[in-house]
Amino acid sequence: MTILSETTLPDLAHRLPSPTYQRHTLRTGIVHFGVGGFHRAHQAMFIDRLLKLGGSRDWGICGVGVLPADKQMRDVLNAQDGLYTLILKDPDGGEHARVIGSIIEYLYAPDNPAAVIDKLAFPATRIVSLSITEGGYGLNDATGEFQPLAADILHDLEPNAVPTSVFGFITAALARRRELGTTPFTVMSCDNIQGNGDAARKALVSFARLKDPGLADWIEKFVAFPNSMVDRITPATTDLDRATATRLHGYADAWPVAAESFAQWVLEDTFTAGRPALDEVGVQLVERVEPYELMKLRLLNAGHQVMSHLGYLAGYRQVHEVCADPAFAAFILGYMEKEATPTLPPVPGIDLTAYRHELLHRFSSPSFRDTLARQMVDASDRIPKFLLPVVRDQLRAGGPIERAAVAVAAWAGVLELALDRNGPADPDGPTDRRMPKLLAAIRAERDEPGAFLRLHEVFGDVGANPRFVAAYLAAREVLRRSGAQAAVELLTNHTTPTLQKAAS
């Protein structure tokens, strides 16, 4: 079958919305590291909207991959001239699709590192954006300090090393721009971490300081790192999504993207060398993004962590299945209302009660079958960034922490199942870059209850708090004795002492 490409694009106009702009006239203004499903469903979609308005042609996107897994994206996007199908699914089952054309080139860094540096250093490149996951910044979860532990980072810190890491490439390009007197680009993080721009600044400046202190000072002074809040649930692409894309436009699309119809992007309006007119296509540009990002991270992202491991222990494997269970739905809403929301500052223009219920409605949609396995990936990065800040604030305020403690205990329970499993890992189970350390801590917990919480790089000071330790141990015991469903129902229908009595 013929594949989706620039050549076949004219034939699609009568089937579904497609780029109406002349893609060959675009210039690359944005270089993006980490082209995956979320970037293509979110930032690239917003840029595509802008290009359709017929404004500036200076904001085409060049994707860059640095990891071995990025080879497939290189091959697919190059074969399809950067085009792909975005399939949006409504909670009620409605479906909408369009072809996105804003990615106009893709570079796989190991093929030609010099070409990536050239692209970054070229004056027309004004924004370098990142979706490199929570763990990609090399920051210690407990201290917030930069820890150069990853092999690619350590390689790039060697004298005269050819870059292999995201920060190695960005630093090399900024060094060249400083040398040539070129205005530095903005570094714009699109990752789901609190203060993502601040995290990018911390990581890049710290990395640069180990290479060239003078360059680090220049970056601190002249490079903008806007914080942002990004939101669109985007499950991994399935064969059904590929079949749907083919059905919609009659051409093969090797890597379409399916996502929920809801999308939000709140972005600080701080840029070094200008920006696209994102406010014209639905992006909310603000002076301070923190209230919005805290809302999203502590309700949506932490909500996923609250449900995923508990749901897995209860036998569920998909997000909408968990949320269709009335006890779990009440438990998730209870976490949002009683534990997370009291830690939030006022969020201008947002009704938090309505937002919580909208989140549960989004989670409950069977339109796209988002898996618990996707939510459990790298929980050792996600739980410290999404859930533990809520616990920390509630411990300081003397507020409730029991639902969060149950969620952490459920995570430990899932890891215990992985430890006990003989043979290959459960394909629906947890995967984590810290898995050996996590399993060692779970093994130690069999002789020393609470040993899991002493994994300081994950839990920090929370793991030593007597009140949280007690709540965790009580939750672990109830989960062992009665299972996830019983623990959820106890906390939904009763008060905290009931759960602790059940554990005794």
Secondary structure as UniProt FT lines:
FT   TURN            6..8
FT   HELIX           9..12
FT   TURN            13..15
FT   HELIX           23..25
FT   STRAND          28..33
FT   HELIX           37..41
FT   HELIX           43..52
FT   TURN            53..54
FT   STRAND          60..65
FT   HELIX           68..70
FT   HELIX           71..79
FT   TURN            80..82
FT   STRAND          84..89
FT   TURN            91..92
FT   STRAND          95..100
FT   STRAND          103..108
FT   HELIX           109..111
FT   HELIX           113..121
FT   TURN            123..124
FT   STRAND          127..130
FT   HELIX           134..137
FT   TURN            141..143
FT   HELIX           151..156
FT   TURN            159..160
FT   HELIX           166..180
FT   STRAND          186..189
FT   TURN            194..195
FT   HELIX           196..211
FT   HELIX           213..222
FT   STRAND          228..231
FT   HELIX           239..249
FT   STRAND          257..260
FT   STRAND          264..268
FT   HELIX           278..281
FT   STRAND          284..286
FT   HELIX           290..295
FT   HELIX           296..301
FT   HELIX           302..313
FT   TURN            314..315
FT   HELIX           319..324
FT   HELIX           326..334
FT   HELIX           335..340
FT   HELIX           341..343
FT   TURN            348..349
FT   HELIX           352..363
FT   HELIX           372..376
FT   TURN            377..378
FT   HELIX           379..386
FT   HELIX           388..397
FT   HELIX           402..420
FT   TURN            427..428
FT   TURN            433..434
FT   HELIX           435..445
FT   TURN            446..447
FT   TURN            449..450
FT   HELIX           451..454
FT   HELIX           456..459
FT   HELIX           460..464
FT   HELIX           466..482
FT   HELIX           484..493
FT   HELIX           496..503
//
